[in-house]
């Protein structure tokens, strides 16, 4: 059990872009102490300064996002926004200037339908989890559609390495045809040849609970492997090597035990009981330049009016699982990505993409 204290004043209301923080900076100190005897006090303050916002009124149709799902970067620092509601990927330069579009609504070559995740290689080759079409849609570095990888399951996301693709499967939410034991991560080579499958689903008596237990987020891991974070019930990151072997588990911060205890599923299913299933990681990403994982939280805190709010905090952990700080966000976020220029980008639920500069205590002290 963690005890949590938030140091500092309440965040003021936004004044104008870039001015929603404590004197121009967003800052919070999160103090964590574990009840376990071997624990020790950790305190980190991470501060953000907003640099760019994409998707605001007046930005034009190319920067108007509807239900954006994911963010990624190529080796030149170009930003890719998976604009899920518009069935497209929008490409921008490092400063947020529109460059190109990949995909359009449909089921033909290069088309997309309800895409939910993507991977971008350093040279700009793009892989999209084309969920509605049941395939991985590929695009070349110049944006040309490449032959799609047809799948016999619905892909939720994809992580690529030099030799392999790790495709995260969307678990079926029903037991009409019985429990589905198919592993949650399917492995392919770069040409789409199946190589294996990993991560056995956890069982549950009811289909919706099976779905919640086995809905995950996937990210790259050091050494060519992959990482998985649970979106419900368990607050953890599981690391796997390139061969799919489990390596270690990182327990991550969870602050809403009073509302939804971790690891507990309701015996009686209704709208009220399902709201009390613990929500944990909404997104995660590996930041290779810092050697850190960023984890976008689920339930995080309660307002003075008694409302539980979600996805307003971003936690950071190093590769060894050590907690390395918290950022309190001024909006509810849905995705996070670390840019090669060491800035952070986040998507919010209103359809805006935000770019932040981070003042990092791991690099230099904050005065």
MITORGU-391934 format. One record per residue (C-alpha): x, y, z. Coordinates in steps of 0.05 Angstrom, whole numbers, plus 5000, padded with zeros to 4 digits. Layout:
REM residues N
XYZ/...
This chain:
REM residues 367
500050005000/502850684981/501651325019/501551934973/502452674985/502353224933/506653814949/505254504922/499154934906/493054744865/494154844791/491155504768/486355534710/489455604640/490756314620/493456234549/497655694514/503955554554/501455904617/497755394659/503255254709/506455534770/509556194744/509855934672/511655224691/507554614708/510554334772/508653834825/512353434877/509852734892/512252414956/511651664959/512851225019/511450485022/508950135084/513849575069/519749595119/525049575064/522250185028/525250885030/522651575016/522851814944/521452524922/521852804852/519353434819/518453444744/516554094710/513854204640/513554814596/508654784537/511754944470/506654744417/499354564411/496454224349/489054164334/486554824360/481055204324/484055564264/489655064253/486154794191/483354114171/490153774169/491153904243/483953764265/484153094300/478052674317/479252134369/486852124360/489851464385/497351474383/503851874373/510551664344/516951944313/521751744258/529251834260/528852544233/524352764290/518052804248/511652714288/506352204267/499352284296/494551704288/488052074276/483551474290/476851804280/478952054212/482351404191/488951724175/495951874200/498252594198/505652754193/508753394220/515753664228/518953744296/515754434305/508754194287/508354414214/503953954172/507753534121/503652954095/497852464105/498051704105/491551334093/484151484084/477551144103/476250484068/478549774060/482849813998/490449843992/493050384039/486150514069/484650494143/478550324186/478450484261/486050444269/488350394341/495950374343/502250464301/509750394297/514650834258/521650604238/527351104238/527151144161/519751324163/516750644145/510050634180/506050054208/498750164229/494349694270/488449744222/483549454271/477149524230/480349174171/483748634213/490748764186/497249134194/497449664140/504449864118/507050494085/513950614056/518451184078/515651644024/508451474043/506950963989/502350394011/505749724018/502249044018/498248964082/499048384131/492248044136/490847764206/485847274235/484847724296/483748454310/490348824322/490549344377/497749584369/504449394339/511749454359/517249354307/524649164312/529849044258/527448334248/520748244284/513848534292/510148444358/502648524346/498048614406/491348264398/484748564420/481648034465/474347844449/469548124502/464947514503/464946774519/459546594469/464346114436/468045934499/474546214529/479646434477/486546174497/490146504438/496346874463/495747624466/502147804429/503147504359/510147524328/511747614254/517947754213/518448394172/515148034113/509147814153/511147084165/508446834232/514046654280/510346504345/505946784399/506846974472/503147184535/497446714553/490947084571/488347064642/481746714652/475247004679/468246734686/464847304649/466647564580/467048294599/471748134657/475947704611/476348304564/478348784620/483648304648/486948214581/486648904549/493749154549/498349694523/504749504487/511349884479/518449754459/523349494510/530949534513/534548984475/529348884421/523748614465/517048894485/513449154548/506249064568/502049484616/495149294640/489549794629/485349494685/486049104750/493749054754/498349654760/504649374729/509349354670/511748674646/518148634606/519648104553/525947974513/526247914437/524447174441/518247324483/521147064548/518747424612/524447834642/521648234700/515548594727/515449334748/509949504798/507350204781/503950734822/496450684835/492851184879/485451004879/484950384923/479150694961/475050714897/477450084861/482149604898/487449304854/486548584833/479148564851/473648404802/466248494818/461947874832/455648234809/456148594742/452549244731/454249964711/456050144782/460549544796/464349614730/466150334746/469750054807/474349604767/481249904776/483850294716/491350344713/495650494652/492250834594/498750874554/506250764562/512450894521/519850744525/524251364523/531051104497/534651774505/533151794579/532751044590/525851124622/518750874616/513151394616/506551124643/500051514634/495851354694/488551154699/484951334763/489351844798/485752304846/479252584871/476853304863/474153724920/467253574893/468452824901/469452664827/474752154808/478752404749/482951994702/489452064663/491852714694/498552444718/504552174682/509451724720/516551544702/520650924717/527650734697/529350064664/530649754733/523649944756/525550524801/520551084806/523451734776/518052254783/511052494768/508053024723/501153294739/497653464674/492654034661/488253584618/486052864611/491052524566/490251904522/497351784494/504551984507/510851954465/518052184475/521252564417/528452474395/529553214412/527953034485/521253384486/514853024506/508453004465/501552824494/494752744463/488752964503/481552724500/479353364466/483553194405/489553654417/496853464412/501453824462/508953884460/512754014525/519854174545/521753794608/526054064664/529153414689/532253294758/535752684729/539753154684/540453784725/537754054791/531554484791/532555144829/
